Amino acid sequence: MENLNLLSQPFNQLRTWLPPLRREIWILAVGQLMLFIGQGFTLVYASIYFVNQLGFSPTQVGLAQGCVGVSGILGRFLAGNALNSAWLGRRGTLILSAVIAALGSWLLAFATTFPLLVAGNLCLGLGISLYWPATLTITTDLTDPQYRAEAMALTRLADNLGLGVGALIAGQYIAVSGNYSTLFICKGIAYLIFGVVIFMTIEETRQEISDSQHPLSYWGQAFRDRPFVIFLIANLFFAIYGAQSNSTLPLYLANFVPGGDAESGFSERFISYFFVWHVVLKILLQLPLTRLFRARSHSTLLLGSLVIWCSGFVLVWLTSALPQSALLSIIGAFALLAIAEVVYSPSSSALTGDLAPTALRGIYFSLESQCWAIGFLVGPIVGGWALDHPAAVGADLWLYLVVSSVAAGVLLLQLQRAMPDDMNA
């Protein structure tokens, strides 16, 4: 018996350290983990499959994948009304997102024609655009304000862990079989399993709205919320920075870093190592850092994240300015970018939940998510244009991003002044 007590002590300590969240939050996190394992199956390999296996041109694939952003922007507006509606609500929207995304995955598994390729990406974009506002709204509904940031951190942890595990499994599977289409089929199954988990374990969390205003009036109420509008504008900067980190940075490292291991930069092998390092750090640091900074206000943490993000961009710039230290600079840059995301993500979502009236949470989270849809629409275009003009912008793109952070910092300082005193404590 004494040995059993000794063995159980670490588990008891872990249970004490974890935030006291409701059972539904943990179930939702497990469902998200399964979903994002499926997402990780095709994260790295989708373009390779469409071009090398199915014979589409890179231009066709780029146009089709751009449809994800188009349907994503539309879907986020639909989500705002659906989450507050009596006929669908939070739970129904989340289940619907899983079904639509599963359909998109299966269309892509058998996309032998360009219209099917477009249709699959449109469905994926629509499903994902419904998923994020619904997930964050349900998490807010089920969490006490003092633990809201940690609940959001658990959400991000499940996402990052699932993406990492899924990409690892997919890489091993492709190395053995070379069959990409099976990955899309499994991805669709993962979405459906997630939908079944939600259907069986999560109750509707929407509260009845007592008045009978027109749905458009709720959007107007959100846009008249001055602190929230300031936050949305500042959040666009974070979204663009995130897009640069995911879309522009890999190409920059491959073609514009003279100190890399290849002729023009770093090889794909080294770049994959950098991103694995980035994801592992986010997984390891997400809950500890969120717990460490729980007493800080969300606006203060967003300012801190902004500073860390800019420090990472400075190190990226140093890879070309000081090529002899390129490897160390990029390892440090990916570490700082990981920490910046870990600090930003739960604070951003928790701040949205704190600002949103209960009846408008769906609309607030739809608008917060819309920032990322716009950021990933604008960011790759800006980054691609910059790398196409190396003489005018080129490596200095990262310094221009740092300069742009001054505007974001001013907005966040205004946000601090506009926030109620109890939210700045």
C-alpha positions, 0 to 999 in steps of 0.5 A: 500500500505504501508503494502504491501511495508513492507511485500515485504522488506524482499523479496527485501533484499533477492533478493539483497543478492542472487548472480546475476546469470542467469535465467538458473542457477536458473532453473537448480538448481530447476531441480536438487532439484527435481532430488535429492529428487528422489535420496534421496528416496533410499539413505538410504533404497536401501540395506535394500530393496534388502536384506530384501525384495528381498532376495539377500545376502549382498555379492550380493548387495555389488558386484552389488553396486560396479558396480556403481563405475565401470560404473562411471569411464568409464562414466566420460571418455565418458562424457569428449568427449560427452560434447565437441562433436557437436552431443551431447554437454552439453545439450544432455549429461545432458538429456542422463544422466537423461534417463539412470539413470531413466532406472537404477532406474526402473530396480532396482524397478523390480530386482528379479534376480541378472543380473537385479540388476547388470544392474540397478546399471550399468545404475545408475553409468553411468547416474550419471557419465554423470550428474556431469561433464555436470552440472558443465560444463553448470554452468561454461558456464553460469556464470561470473568468479566472481560469479562462486563459488556461482553458484557452491554453489547453485548447492550443496545446491540444491543437499543437500536439495533434498537428505534431503527432499527425505530421509525424505519423503521416511522414512515416506512413508515406515513407512506407506506402507512398499513398497520400489519398489515404491520409485525406480519408483518415483526416475526414474520419478524424473530423467525424469522430470529433463530431461524434464526441461533441454530439455524445458529450457536450450539451448546448451552452447557448443562453436564451436571448431575452430581446428580439433585436434583428441579428444585424443589430448585434454585429453593430453592437460589437462594432460600437464596443470601443475596447473590442474594436481597438483590440481587433485592429491590433489583432490584425498585426498579430495575424499578419505576423503569424502568416509571415512566420508560417508562409514567408519564413520557410521560403526566406530560409530556403532562398535568402540566407547565405549562411545556411547548409545549402547554396542559397539558404537552408535545406528542406531537412534543416527547415523541417528541424526548425519547425519541429523545434518550434512546435515542441517548444509550444507544446512544452511551454503552453500550460506552464507559461500561461499558469506563470502569467495568470495574474497579469492582465491580458493586454499586458501579456499581448504587449509582452508577446508583441515585444517577443515576436519583434525580437524573433524577427530581428534574429531572422534578419540577422541570418542574412546580416550576419551569415556566420551566425545564421544557424544560432540566430534562426534557432533563437528566432524560432524559440522566441516566435514559439514563446510569443505565440504561447503568450499571445494565443490564450490571452487573445482568446480570453480577452475576447471572452472577457469583453463579450457580453454573454449573448454576443460571444459567438459574434465576438469570437467570429470577429476575432477569428476573422482577423486571422482569416484576413491576416492569412489572406494579406500576409502571404501576398505581402511576404511573397511580394517582398521576396520577389523584390530583394533589392527593394525589400528582401531581407529587410522585410523582417525589420519593416515588420518590427517597425510596424509593431510600433503601431500595434504597440500604440493600439495596445496601450490605448486598449489598456486605457480603454479597458475597465479597471477590473480587467487591467488588474 
